[in-house]
């Protein structure tokens, strides 16, 4: 909803004194130059000090299905820390925002794969294994980064970035049966979505953003707010606080309505998709087994909360509000599972708890329409970490406990999070529809 037309609405941005505007114009070029130089120097320093093992960044194992085929990717790792190169950087102190374009060069993820066919294994039990190498060529990150003021320094918090590779190449390597001949097969695509890399792309982007954050935060915090703005720093602090209040007020209002809608729909607890996995026995046994889980659940969507302050950005065309939510209580499991391997038959329950998660939320209010249109631009899980999985009833197959955790995390990332995102998106779209968002932003 929006009761304000273009002719009625005034800008959402707060007034800045001419003195502060002049100071911003004077300090911005030097700040940008110093930040770019310090950022690159920090990258060189980290590269020189890092041990070889510190340059490898592990990713969670992946489990996904294509038709009747079950594919696992294991021991995935980003093989080197990106060499972040700033192509462009501009600071907008009036909006506490950095606009960046960063070149990450080529990125490579390596690991092992195992491919099975659920139907075929009943008649012709074979497993295909090998190595997989995915190369992302000439990756570019573009977008905005939110800044906040802490004591006498700036800190960076929210990364509204788009990562785009020029090409994605998937290479598989394996040996032929009873032969030492090494076989390589390769495909290339322009879009991540058209490759197997889609299964771990979100986690990879989160890893890249965390690495970027560490390097950027290490240098931006060295800039003194008082030295930059002198006696005008008090006004800038007040202005920054007003931006935060506006953003938080809008998000909190929508979040309250969205949670009420979730509860009224009975969507606090959702049904999880079935889990079905083919596995091999421990070495030297190569016989296959099957684990199937049902009566799955995901909860609790009513515990959605705002993690921290949201960022507020405005230009001539639109207002952008962005930041992170989380689920304070995030459980995912199965009341019943059955497993079989050789003569062993087992069954029990699987219970998982996700202790850390972040959901990126981005809202836009367009100024270019007759009515100030509010849209939900993005709702996406950025990270799920610190995951505990408890399996009961494994008995003689207790050695499968680690595998079950891997399968649960793989299923979580590739299926469960999509279900949650859709439910959260629907709830926020309902909240936006019945809320006068522009009126909330205008004091």
Buried (B, 14 or more C-beta within 10 A) or exposed (E): EBEBEEEEBEEBBBEBEEEBEEBBEEBBEEBBEBBBEBBBEBBEEBEEEEEEEEBEBEBBBBBBBEEEBBBBBBEBBBEBBBEBBBEEBEBBBBBBBBBBBBBBBBBBBBBBBBBBBBEEBEEEBEBEBBBBBBBBBEBBBBBBBBBBBEEEBBBBBBBBBEBBBEBBBBBBBBEEEEEEEEEEEEEEBEEBEEBBBBBBBBBBBBBBBEBBBEBBBBBBBEBEBEEBBEEBBEBBEEBBEBBBEBBBBBBBBBBEBBBBBBBEEEBBEBEBBBBBBBBBBEEEEEEBBBBBBBEBBBBBBBBBEBBBBBBBBBEEEBBBBBBBBBBEBBBBBBEBBBBBBEEEEBBBBBBBBBEEBBBBBBBBBBBEEEBBBBEBBBBBBBBBEEBEBBBEBBEEBEEBEEBBBBBBBBBBBBBBBEBBBEBBBBBBBBBBEEBBBBBBBEE
